[in-house]
Structure formats: structure tokens, C-alpha cells
Amino acid sequence: MDQNFAQGANQSLEQTHILSPQHLQALKALQAPVMELSGSFADVLAENPLITTEDDDSDYEEETPAPDDLPVQDDAPVESLDENRLDYDEELARILEGDDDWVSVRQENGGDPPDSEAEKRREYMFNSVAQEVSLQEMLMEQLNTEDCAPEARRAAEEVIGNIDDDGFFRSVPAEIAQSVPCSLETAEAALRLVQTFDPPGIGASSLPECLLIQLERAGKKTERMTEFVTRHLDDLEHNRLPKIAKDMGVTVQDVKDMADELRRTCDPRPAASIAQSRTEYCPVEVTVERSGDEYTVRPNREYEPRFLIPNRYMKMLDDPLTDQETRDYILKNLKSLMEIRKALADRESTIVRIARIIADQQHDFFDKGPEHLRPMTMRDVADRLGVHETTVSRAIANKYMATPAGTFRFRDFFTGGYQNTDGEDVSSSAVKEYIREAVKNENPAHPLSDQKIAEDLKKKGLDVARRTVAKYREELGIPSSQGRKQYT
């Protein structure tokens, strides 16, 4: 038999599950933090220009608002609305009335209507985010005060564009010279110019260079400090103070004094504080509150987007002169609005249900502290909700909750764990908390080894391997016992 024919005749059947656009849109909304919800519907808004998120009171205000208790059926078939004018009018009044109607619908689920103060806070928050100044903008402002030749200015701008969020220059002068283009000498001079800008240490190509720039700006750059920075940073990182003292011919106390001088004078990430100040505001999705012996969950709708269709289009539906094609177009957009609202409602419902499980599971955490966090996995929650584990993963991604114990990421409550000799479940977060406290209270001259911490945990009924202790310690950012040792 011809080989090509045999290959062509070989067929297989494969079953695939294709998600509808509405389902995909709902998944995007579920995964998006509340501040990004509007963006998750960008495709729908682009295809349906009648739907808007803009607030225009004169356009959305109705003379006779619908009563607050008017029910809304999010899954009502829009296609049948024009078959019965009475049903059609009622559905439009429920769905499309505007701000007041949206508030009344959402109040049925226990939320508070947005007031003028809430709107002011919302507007202030958005304005604050929009007005934040980046590191590059800050450096450009300083460059604009310099009297530079055009070529040198372009080179300096190229240097600024190659500085990362920590403040380090992530290129070389030769590449700057090629990009501008300009001479290598001009590129090097532009780099030196930027290195004179604030914050001190900006534009360095390495940590030693960054520290030396800061020491020179502070008037602390001596021959001994230069040797210390250029030759012994690795030993300092690993706390090998006696070795540094021997190599430099000084005492251990001299080494400690130089290290203290570095900490007081220098910042190893000179621009990090600027990046931190630009951290985006993350509003909470839900608030967990104590009510007697129980905890209740209340959704936060202050920053939830409101999607509306202006009333002028509804008036077109009431106008007998409006042609059928226009009516069909408006109804098509009405269906999109209903799908958006259903996606938002489903999103809120899923997040609130997950938060309620967390609140039920973590009473001791809220009452007594982090060491009482109980193990909980996404599979556990998915089984209780009757959904797939990936749905839970999407729902908790980049989302926060406010609790009596503080504000936490949803993901902070999902952790594996151990069972102690008393049969009680203990989360890995609780084990980490014990390690943190043990290190905090240790003798600095004789710090606890990972093995010793593991043995202490075993005495408490927790069989945690030494390698696991080391892993948790590193995740907490705690150095090894050698790195924590303090010399006298």
C-alpha cells in the first residue's frame, strides 16, 4: 500500500470543549481584580458602543424610578421581549433605567448604594493613580534643568530609558552611543551626568559602583571604605566578618563599624522607594466582620464599574418612527448589557462564597493570630462549592479581603499543613510563624540551626524535616545561622 495514502487515511476523533464568548467573558471578569473589571469588558464595549460606563445624570435620570423591590431576572431571554409589549416595557424598566435602578437592583443583595462621599473617594483614588510620577519622569525633570547640547541630551535620555526600577543602568555606553547615535565619549559623559541626579546611586551598573557613588556624595568615601566595598561585599553578605578583618588587617569591630556606616549611608536599591510609592491601590473585594460569635462577609461595591445604556436610546424604542433595524440593534446591545451584569453578579457570588468558607474555617486565625491559621487548599474549597479548582484559582487571583485581623490576600489563606500528635491540623504558615518567632528570640551570638528548629518543632508534635525548615526560612527572607551570627 502506498505510504502516503496510508498516512492520509489515518483519522482520529477528538472531543473538545469550546467555550462560548459569554463564558470566556465571565471567566475574564472572575479573574480580574475589581480595579481592572472595566478593562475585562473592553471587547464588549468596543463592539457595543451604546453601553457605557460614563455617568451622565441628565441622561440616565428617569422621571418615575422603578420601585426598589422590583425583581430582575438576569437570565431573561431578551429575544422575546418585542413579542409582548408589556413584558418588554417591564424588562426595560428593570434593566436599563440607569443609576437609580442599578442601585436598587444591587441593594437586594445586601449592598449599600453609593453616596456622594463614596464617589468623591473613588474619584480621588483614580486621580491619585493617574498623577503618580515614575522614576523616569523624575529623572527627566532633573535633566531638563541641565544645560546640555542636543546630542548629549539625547544620550542622557537614552541612559534614563535604560534604568530599571531599582535604579541600576542596564546597558553599556557603547550601546547608548549606537542608539542615539553619538560618540562613545558623549555617551559616557551622559551616564556620568545622570549619576549626579537624585536619588544618590542612580545610574550605577553594579552594586559596588552604586555604593561608592553614594559614599562619595555623602563625603564618606575613604580608601578603606573603597577596599571594603570593592573586595568584600560577598564576605559581608555571608557574615564572614573575621575573614574580612584578617584580609584587611583590622579588627572585627572595625569591620562591624564599616558595615554600619554602609547601612546608614547607602541604599543598595536607590530607586526602590520610588517604585514602592507608586504601588497601585488595591481595594478589597469583601469585608469580613464579627457578628456575635460568627463572622459575616459583606461585598465591597464601591469601585465596581456600572455599565449603562443611556435613556435616549430607550426613547428611540418608544418612538413609533424608529425603524425595526434600529430597534433590533438596541435590543442586541441590551442583551450584551444583561450578559455583563450576569457576569458581574456571578463574579461577586463566587468571591463572596469563597470568603464565607474562609471566614468559617479561620475563626482561630481572626481571634488568636497567624499561628492559628488552619490548612486549607483550593481543592477543598472547590469541592465545597461544587466547582472546578481552576475556578477558585481564578476567583482569588490578586484579590484582597479586609478582616478584623487586617487586610490579606485571598491566597494567604490557602496553604498546606501538618497534623500534630494531638490530631490537630496545623498550617505551613503557622510553622513559618514559629520559625520567625524562634529566630526573633534566639541568642544572636549562638543562632539556632535549621536542625535545632526542626527538633524543637518535633517536641511540639510537628514532624517537619530540616530541609523543609530551611525552605520556609528562605521564603521568610531569614539568613542561615551563619548569616545571623553576631560577633562580639
N, C-alpha and C positions, 0 to 999 in steps of 0.2 A: 504493500500500500504506500502511496506517495506520502512522504513525511509531512509536507506542508498541508496536505488535505487532512491528515490525522490531527494536526495541531489546530486547524481551523474548525474541525467538527467537535472539538472538546469544549463543552459548555458546562456551566455550573449555575445553580440557583442560589442567590444570596438574599436574605431578608434584611432590609434596612428600615430604620425608623426615621422618617423625615419630619422635623418639627415645623409646625405652621409658623408664619410670620408673627402671629399674635403670641404664640407660645415662646418664641425666641425673644420677643419684646418683653414679655413678663419676666423671663429669666434675667435679661439685662437690668430691668428695674429692680429685681430682687437683689442682685449683686451690688448695685450702685449704692454708695453712701448717700445720705439724704441731700448733701450739698451738690451731688452730681446727678440727681434724678432728672432734672430738666434735660441735661445732655443725653441721657439714655433714651429719650424720646425724640432726639433730633431728627431722625429719619422720618418719623411720623409727621412731625411738624413741617418738615420740608415738603412732604407730599400733600399735606392738607393745610394750605395757608389760612383757612378760616379759623383753625384752632390757634389760640394764642395764650401766652402766659402774662400778657400785659394787663395791668389794672386800669380801667377807664370807667370811673363810677357813672359818668353820664351815659355810657354806652351799655353798661350791664344792669343798671338800676331798673327795677320793674315798679310800675305803679301799684300793683297788687301782688305782694310777695306770696309765694306758696306757704301754707301752714307748715310749722316745724315738724309735725308728726307725719307728714306725707311720705309714705314709703317709696323707696326707689329700688327697682329691680334691675341690677346691673347687667343681668344676662337676658333681658327682654329682647325679642327679635325685632330689630329696627326695620327690617324689610317689610313687615306687615303693618307698620304704623299708618301708612297712607290708605289702607283698606278700611279703616274705621276712624272717622274724623275725631270722634270723642276720645278714643284711646290715644290717638295721635296728639291731640292738644294736651291731654294729661301728661303724657310721657315727656313732651317738650317742656312743660312747666316744671316737671321734676328734674330733668337733666340739665336744661340749658338756661335756667333763669339767671345765673350769674353768681356774684359774690354771696348774696344773702342765702340763695338756695344751696350753694356749696357748703356754707357754714351749717345750715340746718341738717343737711344730709350727714355731715361728719359728726355732728353732735349726737346723733343716735348711737354712736359707738363710744360715747363717754368723753369725747374731746372737748376742749374749751375753744370757743370761737376766737379768732384773732382780734385783738383790740388795737387801738391806735398806738399804744406803747409797744406792743409786740412788733408792730410794723416798723416803728422807729428803730427798735433794736436790730431788726432784720436788715433794714436799710443801712444802718451804721456798720454792721458786720460786713456786708457786701462791699461798702465803700472802703472800709479799712483794708480788706484783702486787695482791692484794686489799686490802692495808693501805696502799697508797700514798695520799698526801693531795693533793688537787687544789688549784689556786690559789684557787678559790672557797672551799673548805673552810678554807684557811689564813686568808683574809680574814675569813671568818665567825667564826673563833676570836678574831681581834682585835676584831671588832665586839662580841662577847659580853662583852668586858672593859670596854666603854664604858657609861656611864650615860646612856641615851638615852630620850626619850619614845617611846611606842609608834609614833606616826606617823613620827617621824624614823628609828626603827629600820627600819620597813618601807621607807622611802625608801632607806636605806643598803643594805638587802638587794637592792633593785631595781637600784641602781647596781652592786653587786658582780656581779649576774647579767648585766650588760651590759659586763663587762670581758673582753677577748679574751686569748688565750694569751700575747701579748707584753706584756700589762699595760695596754693602752690602753682608755679608756672609749669605747665605740662607740654612743653615744646622745647625747641632749641633755637638760638638766634639765627642759625643758618636757614631754618625753615621759615622764620619770620621774614628774613631778607628775600627769600624766594617768593613768598606770598605777596609782598607789598607791591612791586619789588623795590629793593633798596640795597645799599651796600651792607656788608656784614658789620662794619663799624657803626653804621646808623642803627641797625637792629640791636646791637649790644648796648649802645647808648640809651635807646628807648627802654630796654629792660632795666638798666640801672636807674632811669628816671622813675619808672613805675615802682621800683623797690624803695623809693623815698616816700611813697604815699602811705596813708594810714589805711588799715591798722598796721603797726610795725611788723615786719617779717613778710609782708605781702610780696608775691612775685619770686620767692625763692624756689630753687629747683630741687632742694634736698632739705632734710631736717637740720643737719649741721649748719647749712648756709642760712636757714631761717632763724635759728637760734643766735647765730653770730650777728646777723643784721639787727636783731632786737637788742642784743647786748651792747652793740655799738651805739644804737640810738639812745640807750639808757646810760651810756657812759661807763659801762661795766665790762667792756671787752679788754681784758688783760691777757698777757702772754700765757699765764697758767690756765685761765678760763678757756682760751682758744685751744690749747692742748687737750683739755678735759673734754670739750665738745667734739673736736675733730677725731679723737682717738679712742674715747672711752664710753660713748653712748650705749654701745651694746652691753658692755660690762655693767653699766649703771642700770639698764633695763632688767638685767638678771640679778641685780643686787649683789654683785661681786665687788663690794667696797674694799675689802682687804687687798684684792688683786690690783685695783686701781691705785690704791695708796702705795703699794710696792713699786708699781711701774713708774709712778710719778715722783717717788721719793718723798712722800708726805705722809701725814698720819691719817688714820681712818676718820678722825674728827674733821680734818681739813677737807676730806672728800665729802663728808656729810654737809659741811658748810657750803661747798661749791654746788652741791645738788640743791640745797635750799635756796641758794641765790638764783639758780636756773628757774626753779618753781616760782619764785617771787617775781622775777623779771620777764620771763618768757612764756609764750603760749605756743605749744607745738602745732596747733591748728589755728593760725591767727584770724582766719575769717569764719571760723565755726560759729561764733556767737552771732554773726550777722545772719548766717543761714538759719540758726535757731530762731532768731527774731522774726523770720519770715515763715515760720511753721504755720501751715494753714489751720484755721479754726475748725475744730471737729465737733459739731453739735451732737448731743446724744440722741439716740433713736427712741429710747424709753427711759422712764424714771421708775426705779424700784423704791417703794415707800413702806414703812412699817405701819401696820394697822392692827393694833392689839397684839396677838401672838402670831399673826401672819404677815406676809409681805405681799403687797399688791403691785401690779405693773400698769403704768399709765403711758400710752404712746405720746411722743412729743411731735406735734404737728406744726410747730412754729415756723419751720423752714421748709415744710413740704410745699412743692410747687402746686399752683392751682391752674388747671387748663380749662379754658372757657371758649365759647363761641359767642361773639358779640350779638346783641339783640337785633341789630339792624338786619341781620340775615334771617332771623325768625320773622321779622315783619315782612320780609320778602315772601316767606311761605304763606303768610296770611293774605298777601296781596293777590287777588284773583287774576291780575295781569301778568303775574310771574309765570314764565313758560315751564313746561314739565322738565326740560333738561336742567334748568337751574334748580328746581325742586329736588331732583334726583342727586344733583351734586351736593347740595346742602345736607341731604339725608345721608349721603356717603360719609361726609365729614362728621356728622352726628354719630355714626357707627364707630368711627375712629376715636371720638371723644369717649364713648362708652367703654371701648376696649382699654383706653388709657386709665380710666377711672377704675375699671375692674382690676387691672394690673397693680395699681396703687393700693387698692383695698386688699388684694391677695398678699402683696408685699408686707403691708402692715400686719395683717393677720398672722403670717408666718413668723415674723420677727417677734411679735408680742407673745405668741405661743411658746417660742423658744425661750424668751425671757422669763416666762412663768415657770417653765421647767427648771431653769437655773435658780430662780428665787425659791422654789420648793426644795431643791436639792442642797442649796448652800446656806441654810439658816445659820449654821455654826460659823461659817465664814463671816457673814454680816454681823453676827453677835459677838464673836470672840477674836476674829483676826485671821490673817493669811495662813497661819499654820494649821488652821482647821478647814482649809479647802478640801473638799471631797473629790475623789476621782470621778471624772465624767468624760465620756467620749462622744463624738458626733454620731457614731453608730447607735449609742444608747438613746440619744435624743431622737434620731431619725425613726427608730423602732417605736418610740412612744407616740410620735406624731403620725406615723404611717406614711412617711415619705422616704425618698432615697437619700442616702448620706450626702451626696453631692448637693442636694437642695439645702441641707443645713449648712454645708460649707459656703455656698453662695450667700446665704442669708446672713451669716455672721461676719463676712469679709469686710474689714475696715469699718466696723461699726462699734459704737460705744454705748454704754449704759451708765446712768447716774444711780448710785446706791447710797445707803446710809454710811457705808464704809469708804466712799469715794467714787471717782469715775474710773471705769475699767473698760477695756476692750472685751467684746463678747468672747473672743478667742482665749482670753486669760482664764476662763472658767473650764476650758476643755483640756484635760490633762490625764495622763495615765497615772498609775499608782501602785501601791503595795497593800498587803494585808498584814497587820501586826499579829503578835502571838495571842492577842485577845480577840482576834477575828474582826477587828475594826479596819475599815478602808482608810488608807492614808494616801493623799495625792503626792505626786512627784514635786509639786510646788511646795507642799508642806515640808518635804525632805530638804528642798533647796533653802527654805526659810530656816530650818535647823542648822544647815551648814553656814548660812550667813551669820546667825547668832553665835555659833560656836567660834567662828573666826573673829567676830567682833569682841568676844570676851576672852580670847586666848592671851597667853603671855607673849608679848612681841619678841622677847629675846629667845623664846622657845616655841615657835608657832606649831600648830597641830599639823601633822602629816595627813595625807588622804587616808592612809591605812588606819591611823588613830581615830579619825572621824567615823570611818566605816565601823570600827569596833565599838565606838560609843553608840552609834545607831543600832547596832545589834543588841546592845544592852537594853535599849528601849523597845526591843521586839521587832525591829525592822532589819531584814537581811538585805542590805544594799552593798553591792560589790565595790571594791576600792576603785576600779575603773569607772564605775558609774558616779562615784563621789567626785572623781577628777573631772568627769564630763560636766556634771552640774556646777562644780566650782568654776570651770572655764566659762560656762554660759552666764554665770553671775558676774563675770569680769574680775574674779578674785585671783591674784597671782598664786603660784605654788608656795609651799612653806619656805623654800629658799628665797623666793622673791619677797616674802613678807617679813623675813628675819630682820630685826633691828639690831645694829651693832652699838655697843657702848664703849 
